[in-house]
């Protein structure tokens, strides 16, 4: 009976340690919030992965502006045969990974069929070092 207590306690400690180390999206990245724009699902029959890719991120990055603010940008490609309208937003962070107190309004981006478009957004605060670009479907 005593050994069962120790096994239970040990299991609880392990579960707590594992749950405290949950991964999150890395900073200075571009991600799809809307899974219908770009997602991968597993085919239960064959075991292979199927990629439903309407849009993809060709590249992304940031630049420091002459005024000391940060500009984040992303080149987004439309793989469909019809025009896409999406909402894109950048969230800026300082060197301590603290989000800027100024929340930007998402921008509408229109991408012609089988082409790409570039999203650009500047931070309001100076000294921003990191960013996350969030891509969502138009609402």
PyMOL CGO cylinders between C-alpha atoms (Angstrom):
from pymol import cmd
from pymol.cgo import CYLINDER

trace = [
    CYLINDER, 0.00, 0.00, 0.00, 2.83, 2.36, 0.86, 0.3, 1, 1, 1, 1, 1, 1,
    CYLINDER, 2.83, 2.36, 0.86, 4.49, 1.76, -2.50, 0.3, 1, 1, 1, 1, 1, 1,
    CYLINDER, 4.49, 1.76, -2.50, 1.29, 2.80, -4.28, 0.3, 1, 1, 1, 1, 1, 1,
    CYLINDER, 1.29, 2.80, -4.28, 1.40, 6.16, -2.46, 0.3, 1, 1, 1, 1, 1, 1,
    CYLINDER, 1.40, 6.16, -2.46, 4.97, 6.74, -3.65, 0.3, 1, 1, 1, 1, 1, 1,
    CYLINDER, 4.97, 6.74, -3.65, 4.13, 5.75, -7.22, 0.3, 1, 1, 1, 1, 1, 1,
    CYLINDER, 4.13, 5.75, -7.22, 1.15, 8.12, -7.19, 0.3, 1, 1, 1, 1, 1, 1,
    CYLINDER, 1.15, 8.12, -7.19, 3.22, 10.95, -5.75, 0.3, 1, 1, 1, 1, 1, 1,
    CYLINDER, 3.22, 10.95, -5.75, 6.03, 10.34, -8.23, 0.3, 1, 1, 1, 1, 1, 1,
    CYLINDER, 6.03, 10.34, -8.23, 3.54, 10.33, -11.14, 0.3, 1, 1, 1, 1, 1, 1,
    CYLINDER, 3.54, 10.33, -11.14, 2.04, 13.61, -9.93, 0.3, 1, 1, 1, 1, 1, 1,
    CYLINDER, 2.04, 13.61, -9.93, 5.48, 15.25, -9.78, 0.3, 1, 1, 1, 1, 1, 1,
    CYLINDER, 5.48, 15.25, -9.78, 6.34, 14.06, -13.30, 0.3, 1, 1, 1, 1, 1, 1,
    CYLINDER, 6.34, 14.06, -13.30, 3.01, 15.25, -14.73, 0.3, 1, 1, 1, 1, 1, 1,
    CYLINDER, 3.01, 15.25, -14.73, 3.40, 18.65, -13.09, 0.3, 1, 1, 1, 1, 1, 1,
    CYLINDER, 3.40, 18.65, -13.09, 6.92, 19.06, -14.45, 0.3, 1, 1, 1, 1, 1, 1,
    CYLINDER, 6.92, 19.06, -14.45, 5.86, 18.07, -17.95, 0.3, 1, 1, 1, 1, 1, 1,
    CYLINDER, 5.86, 18.07, -17.95, 2.85, 20.36, -18.03, 0.3, 1, 1, 1, 1, 1, 1,
    CYLINDER, 2.85, 20.36, -18.03, 4.91, 23.34, -16.87, 0.3, 1, 1, 1, 1, 1, 1,
    CYLINDER, 4.91, 23.34, -16.87, 7.12, 23.00, -19.96, 0.3, 1, 1, 1, 1, 1, 1,
    CYLINDER, 7.12, 23.00, -19.96, 4.46, 23.50, -22.65, 0.3, 1, 1, 1, 1, 1, 1,
    CYLINDER, 4.46, 23.50, -22.65, 5.84, 24.90, -25.87, 0.3, 1, 1, 1, 1, 1, 1,
    CYLINDER, 5.84, 24.90, -25.87, 4.43, 28.02, -27.47, 0.3, 1, 1, 1, 1, 1, 1,
    CYLINDER, 4.43, 28.02, -27.47, 4.95, 29.68, -30.80, 0.3, 1, 1, 1, 1, 1, 1,
    CYLINDER, 4.95, 29.68, -30.80, 8.49, 31.00, -31.07, 0.3, 1, 1, 1, 1, 1, 1,
    CYLINDER, 8.49, 31.00, -31.07, 8.88, 34.74, -31.18, 0.3, 1, 1, 1, 1, 1, 1,
    CYLINDER, 8.88, 34.74, -31.18, 9.93, 36.41, -34.43, 0.3, 1, 1, 1, 1, 1, 1,
    CYLINDER, 9.93, 36.41, -34.43, 7.75, 34.07, -36.46, 0.3, 1, 1, 1, 1, 1, 1,
    CYLINDER, 7.75, 34.07, -36.46, 4.72, 34.17, -38.72, 0.3, 1, 1, 1, 1, 1, 1,
    CYLINDER, 4.72, 34.17, -38.72, 1.81, 31.81, -37.99, 0.3, 1, 1, 1, 1, 1, 1,
    CYLINDER, 1.81, 31.81, -37.99, -1.62, 30.96, -39.37, 0.3, 1, 1, 1, 1, 1, 1,
    CYLINDER, -1.62, 30.96, -39.37, -4.36, 31.51, -36.80, 0.3, 1, 1, 1, 1, 1, 1,
    CYLINDER, -4.36, 31.51, -36.80, -7.03, 30.24, -39.22, 0.3, 1, 1, 1, 1, 1, 1,
    CYLINDER, -7.03, 30.24, -39.22, -6.37, 26.55, -39.85, 0.3, 1, 1, 1, 1, 1, 1,
    CYLINDER, -6.37, 26.55, -39.85, -8.40, 26.54, -43.06, 0.3, 1, 1, 1, 1, 1, 1,
    CYLINDER, -8.40, 26.54, -43.06, -5.72, 28.66, -44.76, 0.3, 1, 1, 1, 1, 1, 1,
    CYLINDER, -5.72, 28.66, -44.76, -2.85, 26.24, -44.21, 0.3, 1, 1, 1, 1, 1, 1,
    CYLINDER, -2.85, 26.24, -44.21, -3.07, 22.98, -42.29, 0.3, 1, 1, 1, 1, 1, 1,
    CYLINDER, -3.07, 22.98, -42.29, -1.74, 19.45, -42.37, 0.3, 1, 1, 1, 1, 1, 1,
    CYLINDER, -1.74, 19.45, -42.37, -3.89, 16.48, -41.43, 0.3, 1, 1, 1, 1, 1, 1,
    CYLINDER, -3.89, 16.48, -41.43, -3.03, 12.81, -41.15, 0.3, 1, 1, 1, 1, 1, 1,
    CYLINDER, -3.03, 12.81, -41.15, -4.75, 10.39, -43.51, 0.3, 1, 1, 1, 1, 1, 1,
    CYLINDER, -4.75, 10.39, -43.51, -6.07, 7.63, -41.24, 0.3, 1, 1, 1, 1, 1, 1,
    CYLINDER, -6.07, 7.63, -41.24, -6.16, 5.09, -44.08, 0.3, 1, 1, 1, 1, 1, 1,
    CYLINDER, -6.16, 5.09, -44.08, -2.64, 5.49, -45.50, 0.3, 1, 1, 1, 1, 1, 1,
    CYLINDER, -2.64, 5.49, -45.50, -0.93, 7.16, -42.53, 0.3, 1, 1, 1, 1, 1, 1,
    CYLINDER, -0.93, 7.16, -42.53, 0.48, 9.87, -44.79, 0.3, 1, 1, 1, 1, 1, 1,
    CYLINDER, 0.48, 9.87, -44.79, 0.04, 13.59, -44.26, 0.3, 1, 1, 1, 1, 1, 1,
    CYLINDER, 0.04, 13.59, -44.26, -2.23, 15.72, -46.43, 0.3, 1, 1, 1, 1, 1, 1,
    CYLINDER, -2.23, 15.72, -46.43, -1.42, 19.42, -46.66, 0.3, 1, 1, 1, 1, 1, 1,
    CYLINDER, -1.42, 19.42, -46.66, -4.34, 21.75, -47.36, 0.3, 1, 1, 1, 1, 1, 1,
    CYLINDER, -4.34, 21.75, -47.36, -2.42, 24.80, -48.42, 0.3, 1, 1, 1, 1, 1, 1,
    CYLINDER, -2.42, 24.80, -48.42, -4.33, 27.82, -49.68, 0.3, 1, 1, 1, 1, 1, 1,
    CYLINDER, -4.33, 27.82, -49.68, -1.65, 30.23, -48.48, 0.3, 1, 1, 1, 1, 1, 1,
    CYLINDER, -1.65, 30.23, -48.48, 1.95, 29.90, -47.37, 0.3, 1, 1, 1, 1, 1, 1,
    CYLINDER, 1.95, 29.90, -47.37, 4.57, 32.20, -45.89, 0.3, 1, 1, 1, 1, 1, 1,
    CYLINDER, 4.57, 32.20, -45.89, 7.48, 32.54, -48.28, 0.3, 1, 1, 1, 1, 1, 1,
    CYLINDER, 7.48, 32.54, -48.28, 9.60, 34.55, -45.86, 0.3, 1, 1, 1, 1, 1, 1,
    CYLINDER, 9.60, 34.55, -45.86, 9.31, 37.00, -43.00, 0.3, 1, 1, 1, 1, 1, 1,
    CYLINDER, 9.31, 37.00, -43.00, 11.57, 39.31, -41.06, 0.3, 1, 1, 1, 1, 1, 1,
    CYLINDER, 11.57, 39.31, -41.06, 12.03, 42.68, -39.43, 0.3, 1, 1, 1, 1, 1, 1,
    CYLINDER, 12.03, 42.68, -39.43, 13.98, 45.90, -39.89, 0.3, 1, 1, 1, 1, 1, 1,
    CYLINDER, 13.98, 45.90, -39.89, 14.78, 48.77, -37.58, 0.3, 1, 1, 1, 1, 1, 1,
    CYLINDER, 14.78, 48.77, -37.58, 13.43, 52.04, -38.94, 0.3, 1, 1, 1, 1, 1, 1,
    CYLINDER, 13.43, 52.04, -38.94, 15.39, 55.32, -38.82, 0.3, 1, 1, 1, 1, 1, 1,
    CYLINDER, 15.39, 55.32, -38.82, 13.14, 56.48, -35.95, 0.3, 1, 1, 1, 1, 1, 1,
    CYLINDER, 13.14, 56.48, -35.95, 14.08, 53.48, -33.77, 0.3, 1, 1, 1, 1, 1, 1,
    CYLINDER, 14.08, 53.48, -33.77, 10.85, 51.54, -34.21, 0.3, 1, 1, 1, 1, 1, 1,
    CYLINDER, 10.85, 51.54, -34.21, 10.59, 48.06, -35.70, 0.3, 1, 1, 1, 1, 1, 1,
    CYLINDER, 10.59, 48.06, -35.70, 9.00, 47.12, -39.01, 0.3, 1, 1, 1, 1, 1, 1,
    CYLINDER, 9.00, 47.12, -39.01, 7.83, 43.49, -39.32, 0.3, 1, 1, 1, 1, 1, 1,
    CYLINDER, 7.83, 43.49, -39.32, 7.05, 42.07, -42.75, 0.3, 1, 1, 1, 1, 1, 1,
    CYLINDER, 7.05, 42.07, -42.75, 5.92, 38.83, -44.36, 0.3, 1, 1, 1, 1, 1, 1,
    CYLINDER, 5.92, 38.83, -44.36, 5.60, 37.69, -47.97, 0.3, 1, 1, 1, 1, 1, 1,
    CYLINDER, 5.60, 37.69, -47.97, 2.44, 35.57, -48.26, 0.3, 1, 1, 1, 1, 1, 1,
    CYLINDER, 2.44, 35.57, -48.26, 1.75, 33.39, -51.32, 0.3, 1, 1, 1, 1, 1, 1,
    CYLINDER, 1.75, 33.39, -51.32, -1.72, 32.47, -52.61, 0.3, 1, 1, 1, 1, 1, 1,
    CYLINDER, -1.72, 32.47, -52.61, -1.72, 28.94, -54.08, 0.3, 1, 1, 1, 1, 1, 1,
    CYLINDER, -1.72, 28.94, -54.08, -5.37, 29.00, -55.21, 0.3, 1, 1, 1, 1, 1, 1,
    CYLINDER, -5.37, 29.00, -55.21, -7.05, 29.96, -58.47, 0.3, 1, 1, 1, 1, 1, 1,
    CYLINDER, -7.05, 29.96, -58.47, -9.08, 32.70, -56.80, 0.3, 1, 1, 1, 1, 1, 1,
    CYLINDER, -9.08, 32.70, -56.80, -8.29, 35.94, -54.98, 0.3, 1, 1, 1, 1, 1, 1,
    CYLINDER, -8.29, 35.94, -54.98, -7.87, 35.77, -51.19, 0.3, 1, 1, 1, 1, 1, 1,
    CYLINDER, -7.87, 35.77, -51.19, -8.70, 38.40, -48.58, 0.3, 1, 1, 1, 1, 1, 1,
    CYLINDER, -8.70, 38.40, -48.58, -7.06, 37.92, -45.17, 0.3, 1, 1, 1, 1, 1, 1,
    CYLINDER, -7.06, 37.92, -45.17, -6.41, 39.84, -41.96, 0.3, 1, 1, 1, 1, 1, 1,
    CYLINDER, -6.41, 39.84, -41.96, -2.82, 40.12, -40.78, 0.3, 1, 1, 1, 1, 1, 1,
    CYLINDER, -2.82, 40.12, -40.78, -1.48, 41.62, -37.57, 0.3, 1, 1, 1, 1, 1, 1,
    CYLINDER, -1.48, 41.62, -37.57, 1.93, 41.98, -35.96, 0.3, 1, 1, 1, 1, 1, 1,
    CYLINDER, 1.93, 41.98, -35.96, 2.51, 41.86, -32.22, 0.3, 1, 1, 1, 1, 1, 1,
    CYLINDER, 2.51, 41.86, -32.22, 5.79, 43.41, -31.05, 0.3, 1, 1, 1, 1, 1, 1,
    CYLINDER, 5.79, 43.41, -31.05, 7.90, 42.43, -28.01, 0.3, 1, 1, 1, 1, 1, 1,
    CYLINDER, 7.90, 42.43, -28.01, 10.86, 43.99, -26.21, 0.3, 1, 1, 1, 1, 1, 1,
    CYLINDER, 10.86, 43.99, -26.21, 14.11, 42.17, -25.38, 0.3, 1, 1, 1, 1, 1, 1,
    CYLINDER, 14.11, 42.17, -25.38, 12.45, 40.68, -22.25, 0.3, 1, 1, 1, 1, 1, 1,
    CYLINDER, 12.45, 40.68, -22.25, 9.68, 39.17, -24.42, 0.3, 1, 1, 1, 1, 1, 1,
    CYLINDER, 9.68, 39.17, -24.42, 7.08, 41.58, -23.00, 0.3, 1, 1, 1, 1, 1, 1,
    CYLINDER, 7.08, 41.58, -23.00, 4.41, 42.57, -25.51, 0.3, 1, 1, 1, 1, 1, 1,
    CYLINDER, 4.41, 42.57, -25.51, 4.07, 46.20, -26.53, 0.3, 1, 1, 1, 1, 1, 1,
    CYLINDER, 4.07, 46.20, -26.53, 1.33, 48.08, -24.71, 0.3, 1, 1, 1, 1, 1, 1,
    CYLINDER, 1.33, 48.08, -24.71, 0.07, 49.37, -28.07, 0.3, 1, 1, 1, 1, 1, 1,
    CYLINDER, 0.07, 49.37, -28.07, -2.11, 46.81, -29.82, 0.3, 1, 1, 1, 1, 1, 1,
    CYLINDER, -2.11, 46.81, -29.82, -2.28, 47.29, -33.59, 0.3, 1, 1, 1, 1, 1, 1,
    CYLINDER, -2.28, 47.29, -33.59, -5.44, 46.90, -35.64, 0.3, 1, 1, 1, 1, 1, 1,
    CYLINDER, -5.44, 46.90, -35.64, -5.29, 43.96, -38.06, 0.3, 1, 1, 1, 1, 1, 1,
    CYLINDER, -5.29, 43.96, -38.06, -4.77, 44.97, -41.68, 0.3, 1, 1, 1, 1, 1, 1,
    CYLINDER, -4.77, 44.97, -41.68, -6.72, 43.55, -44.60, 0.3, 1, 1, 1, 1, 1, 1,
    CYLINDER, -6.72, 43.55, -44.60, -4.44, 42.09, -47.26, 0.3, 1, 1, 1, 1, 1, 1,
    CYLINDER, -4.44, 42.09, -47.26, -5.70, 41.18, -50.73, 0.3, 1, 1, 1, 1, 1, 1,
    CYLINDER, -5.70, 41.18, -50.73, -3.73, 38.56, -52.65, 0.3, 1, 1, 1, 1, 1, 1,
    CYLINDER, -3.73, 38.56, -52.65, -4.49, 37.90, -56.32, 0.3, 1, 1, 1, 1, 1, 1,
    CYLINDER, -4.49, 37.90, -56.32, -4.82, 34.29, -57.48, 0.3, 1, 1, 1, 1, 1, 1,
    CYLINDER, -4.82, 34.29, -57.48, -1.51, 32.41, -57.81, 0.3, 1, 1, 1, 1, 1, 1,
    CYLINDER, -1.51, 32.41, -57.81, 0.56, 35.38, -56.68, 0.3, 1, 1, 1, 1, 1, 1,
    CYLINDER, 0.56, 35.38, -56.68, 2.04, 36.87, -53.51, 0.3, 1, 1, 1, 1, 1, 1,
    CYLINDER, 2.04, 36.87, -53.51, 1.67, 40.02, -51.44, 0.3, 1, 1, 1, 1, 1, 1,
    CYLINDER, 1.67, 40.02, -51.44, 3.83, 41.64, -48.78, 0.3, 1, 1, 1, 1, 1, 1,
    CYLINDER, 3.83, 41.64, -48.78, 2.45, 42.65, -45.38, 0.3, 1, 1, 1, 1, 1, 1,
    CYLINDER, 2.45, 42.65, -45.38, 4.28, 45.40, -43.47, 0.3, 1, 1, 1, 1, 1, 1,
    CYLINDER, 4.28, 45.40, -43.47, 3.55, 46.88, -40.05, 0.3, 1, 1, 1, 1, 1, 1,
    CYLINDER, 3.55, 46.88, -40.05, 5.53, 49.23, -37.80, 0.3, 1, 1, 1, 1, 1, 1,
    CYLINDER, 5.53, 49.23, -37.80, 5.64, 49.18, -34.02, 0.3, 1, 1, 1, 1, 1, 1,
    CYLINDER, 5.64, 49.18, -34.02, 4.58, 52.30, -32.16, 0.3, 1, 1, 1, 1, 1, 1,
    CYLINDER, 4.58, 52.30, -32.16, 7.18, 51.95, -29.40, 0.3, 1, 1, 1, 1, 1, 1,
    CYLINDER, 7.18, 51.95, -29.40, 10.91, 52.20, -29.87, 0.3, 1, 1, 1, 1, 1, 1,
    CYLINDER, 10.91, 52.20, -29.87, 13.22, 49.42, -28.75, 0.3, 1, 1, 1, 1, 1, 1,
    CYLINDER, 13.22, 49.42, -28.75, 11.09, 46.49, -29.90, 0.3, 1, 1, 1, 1, 1, 1,
    CYLINDER, 11.09, 46.49, -29.90, 13.29, 43.47, -30.70, 0.3, 1, 1, 1, 1, 1, 1,
    CYLINDER, 13.29, 43.47, -30.70, 10.89, 40.60, -31.48, 0.3, 1, 1, 1, 1, 1, 1,
    CYLINDER, 10.89, 40.60, -31.48, 7.61, 40.12, -33.35, 0.3, 1, 1, 1, 1, 1, 1,
    CYLINDER, 7.61, 40.12, -33.35, 4.87, 37.62, -34.18, 0.3, 1, 1, 1, 1, 1, 1,
    CYLINDER, 4.87, 37.62, -34.18, 2.87, 37.95, -37.37, 0.3, 1, 1, 1, 1, 1, 1,
    CYLINDER, 2.87, 37.95, -37.37, -0.61, 36.41, -37.12, 0.3, 1, 1, 1, 1, 1, 1,
    CYLINDER, -0.61, 36.41, -37.12, -2.52, 35.53, -40.30, 0.3, 1, 1, 1, 1, 1, 1,
    CYLINDER, -2.52, 35.53, -40.30, -6.27, 35.04, -40.05, 0.3, 1, 1, 1, 1, 1, 1,
    CYLINDER, -6.27, 35.04, -40.05, -9.15, 34.69, -42.48, 0.3, 1, 1, 1, 1, 1, 1,
    CYLINDER, -9.15, 34.69, -42.48, -11.13, 37.80, -43.40, 0.3, 1, 1, 1, 1, 1, 1,
    CYLINDER, -11.13, 37.80, -43.40, -14.13, 38.46, -41.21, 0.3, 1, 1, 1, 1, 1, 1,
]
cmd.load_cgo(trace, "trace")
